[in-house]
Amino acid sequence: MIDVISSGLFSTIQDLGRYNYECFGVPRSGNMDKFSGLLCNRILKNKDNCGVMEITMTGPKLKFRINTYICISGADMSPKINENHIKMDSVHKIKKGEILSFGKLNFGYRSYLAVKGGFLTKKILDSRSMFYPVTNEQKIKKGDEIYINSFNEDENFIQNFSYNYNNHFEQKIIYAYKGPEYCKLSQEQIKLLTSMEFTISNSNNRMAYQLNELLKNNIKPIITSLVLTGTVQLTPSGKLIILMRDNQTCGGYPRILQLNEESVNRLSQKHSGKKIKFQIIDY
Amino acid sequence: MNFSLKYLRFGENSILIEWPEAIQKKILMDIIQFKCSIEKNHNVESLKSSYNSLLIEFKDLKNFNKKIENLRKLYFDKKSAEIPNFYRWTIPVCYEEEFGIDLKRLEKKLELKKDQIISIHNSSNYIVYNIGFVPGFLYLGGLNKKIHFPRKESPLQNVLKGSVGIGGSQTGIYPQNSPGGWNIIGNSPINLFDPNNKPPCIIKSGDQVCFERISLEEHSKIKIDIELNKFKLKKIKYD
């Protein structure tokens, strides 16, 4: 068991998400940055679908009531066990009574905490990913008790687990395929879309990231159609909206671009004020 | 009948199939037929549909052209797959003043009496074209033109679960408390979405719904019966 002493800004339990319920309007959810979510599980020799804690911008304070192993990947929020700073992307033993806490955000936006065997919250519609109203709670809160298994025996983890973030946190370029309504854009719009720098607005969350700069638009809305995580929509007022993991399953705005998976992960590590630039890639 | 379809690649692993741009029952039924056929014949990651499109996500899409060719063939042979039974569900709605908070305004602007608005709302069968926006929200087609009414300019922060509203040419039911800009004319005590059930919605695309007026007392009674697991929504099979 873990006691949540404080929750941080927005912490949730996530796994690989919820499939097969999209026809009822249930978003897929799951780790915003799939790369980092998988990495901490793999370093701990967990299964890929084990529940991890996704931590946004500021970290929680967690008291462990059992012995186990942990690993933290993604954004660096200066994690420490009691008063000792610990390394990112590596296995740490944590003992009963010890406290895991976080400090300054050094880079990135979302940190992933894996525990050996995963967080054992209840699965709803085949997934632990928190999303209200599928799960009762939208996020972890102070006073929560989260069930985990204890691990006492020494385990041999792979030393120097090999991974490569590949400019995951720094790179400005976001790769995107042409979306279904890309062909309706004017030459002028395409030129601006691919040459301008866009700024992530204050309105950015697990559902969608909106961008500050507008792209003048007169393409009409479409009959409510289907969207994916990573779909870039253009509203009648010229706002660009990039759909993220908790995205609605359908929408009526023209879908002008479609991010690749790697770029969705990369965007998840950026917060408001950060700049991005679109680069169109071919199928 | 076969439509002329467009096949588009959408993202790394998905194919989007588009029907002509129209909201029609025969298009919806054709989409559902094709969807059932794909489910039966292909191993896909996910499959979802809307008014005039179908989105298929594959585990990988290395052989795009080959996949399209197979889908085209399958479309002409789609009748071989069985489609599910469709039902018309009767949804109880209480239109009393404490729920129908915008009815007075509609009476004035539409120049209709409250009872007339309700009876028009009650006299159509609505087709479920899609479920989305939020879990369990039904996109319904078939609202009588006489009671079309524009959305509110600024949405309410909290619309009560079960609220029945009119937004432009659409009517619908809010499955949870949520923000919303539709004009609220009543409230239904039923649960449209229950994540503890599989499937989480009993109503599906292709089904129909109709609305039945109930009193405040009946509304409270149904709420209690739902709590006690004693309530069953009325349905009849239709073709």
Chai-1 contact restraints between the chains, C-beta under 6 A:
chainA,res_idxA,chainB,res_idxB,connection_type,confidence,min_distance_angstrom,max_distance_angstrom,comment,restraint_id
A,Y19,B,S46,contact,1.0,0.0,6.0,A-B,restraint_1
A,E22,B,S46,contact,1.0,0.0,6.0,A-B,restraint_2
A,E22,B,K48,contact,1.0,0.0,6.0,A-B,restraint_3
A,C23,B,K48,contact,1.0,0.0,6.0,A-B,restraint_4
A,F24,B,I131,contact,1.0,0.0,6.0,A-B,restraint_5
A,F24,B,P200,contact,1.0,0.0,6.0,A-B,restraint_6
A,F24,B,C201,contact,1.0,0.0,6.0,A-B,restraint_7
A,G25,B,I131,contact,1.0,0.0,6.0,A-B,restraint_8
A,G25,B,G132,contact,1.0,0.0,6.0,A-B,restraint_9
A,G25,B,P135,contact,1.0,0.0,6.0,A-B,restraint_10
A,G25,B,G136,contact,1.0,0.0,6.0,A-B,restraint_11
A,G25,B,F137,contact,1.0,0.0,6.0,A-B,restraint_12
A,V26,B,P135,contact,1.0,0.0,6.0,A-B,restraint_13
A,I124,B,P195,contact,1.0,0.0,6.0,A-B,restraint_14
A,L125,B,P195,contact,1.0,0.0,6.0,A-B,restraint_15
A,P133,B,Q176,contact,1.0,0.0,6.0,A-B,restraint_16
A,V134,B,P195,contact,1.0,0.0,6.0,A-B,restraint_17
A,P180,B,L8,contact,1.0,0.0,6.0,A-B,restraint_18
A,P180,B,L16,contact,1.0,0.0,6.0,A-B,restraint_19
A,I223,B,Y51,contact,1.0,0.0,6.0,A-B,restraint_20
A,I223,B,N52,contact,1.0,0.0,6.0,A-B,restraint_21
A,T224,B,S50,contact,1.0,0.0,6.0,A-B,restraint_22
A,T224,B,Y51,contact,1.0,0.0,6.0,A-B,restraint_23
A,S225,B,S50,contact,1.0,0.0,6.0,A-B,restraint_24
A,S225,B,S53,contact,1.0,0.0,6.0,A-B,restraint_25
A,L226,B,K48,contact,1.0,0.0,6.0,A-B,restraint_26
A,L226,B,S50,contact,1.0,0.0,6.0,A-B,restraint_27
A,L226,B,S53,contact,1.0,0.0,6.0,A-B,restraint_28
A,L226,B,L55,contact,1.0,0.0,6.0,A-B,restraint_29
A,L228,B,G11,contact,1.0,0.0,6.0,A-B,restraint_30
A,Q248,B,F133,contact,1.0,0.0,6.0,A-B,restraint_31
A,T249,B,G132,contact,1.0,0.0,6.0,A-B,restraint_32
A,C250,B,S50,contact,1.0,0.0,6.0,A-B,restraint_33
A,C250,B,G132,contact,1.0,0.0,6.0,A-B,restraint_34
A,Q258,B,G11,contact,1.0,0.0,6.0,A-B,restraint_35
A,N260,B,E12,contact,1.0,0.0,6.0,A-B,restraint_36
A,Y283,B,R9,contact,1.0,0.0,6.0,A-B,restraint_37
